[in-house]
Amino acid sequence: MERRKVAVVSALFRYPVKSMLGESPAELMLTTNGTPGDRAWGVREASGRVATAKKWANLLGFRASYDSPPKADELAPVTIALPGGGSIHAADPDASARLSEVLGRPVRLEWARADEHARGEIDPRTIFADVPVEQLFPGLTSETMPDTFGLMRGAFFDAAPIHVLASGSLEHMKRLCGGNSMLDPRRFRPNIFVDTGAAGADGFVEDEWLEGTLEVGETVKITAMKPALRCVMTTHAQSGLPRDLSILRTAAQHHKATLGVFAAIGAPGMVRVGDPVFLTK
């Protein structure tokens, strides 16, 4: 078994409300259920489905942040900054009503329930921007693809409790995209963004990790890594980043529309910006 240093933690992200912009703390506690407070809240449609920016791009005009660090299984106070100015608190009695007013349709702001296997909304016609569905999923089309997808039981995660992205892969994507594409990690909504240095900028770095374990900081182990399928969210305008369809188009052409990894937490602990990252295989 080989163990070698492959990166340094460059930034950390937590998203209190699914599909809204989040926050970038200096440290995150990781448990086997992910980092406490991540995607803990969601916007529930009248249909019972959970709204996502895969269908409702304007959710990325909201920014959610915790008033104090969240703890596992506790409702921590969340402030949501509204696109046109002003803010609401998630626990306010009129929070859902005010959010509905801004969004222009009835919604409820809800905490993820431990016993629920919720479904998130998509629009099959635009889920992969201008990349045809059948290019990524042979046998499906925008007409036959379902308009919802299953979220993880007891949470509003799409596929896994943690998401890791390498700087080298973004640098590689920049070269493939050409032009003026802004390959900012915020487009991809990782929890952990790692700096792999110049040596790791000539391909999709995470491919090498898939059969191994990432060891971060003193105790954390990240396991069961799988390529993260990207969608239209990577192309949306948000917080200084313009709309850019070429990003997903390029990822689909060169890497089956995947970038970064979804993963499990094999051993919990604290992760901090500046922590070394080792790959064990």
Buried (B, 14 or more C-beta within 10 A) or exposed (E): EEEEEBBBBBBBBBBBBBBBBBBBBEBBBBBEBBBBBBBBBBBBBEEEBBBBBBBBBBBBBBBBBBEEEBEEEEEBEBBBBBEEEEEBBBEEEEBBBBBBEBBEEEBBBBEBEEEBEBBBBBBBEBBBBEBEBEEBBEEBEBEEBEBBBEBBEBBBBBBBBBBBBBBBBBBBBBEBBEEEBEBEBBBBBBBBBBBBBEEBBEBBBBBBBEEBBBBBBEEBBBBBBBBBBBBBBBBBEBEEBEEBBBBBBBBBEBBEBBBBBBBBBBBBBBBBBEBBBBBEE
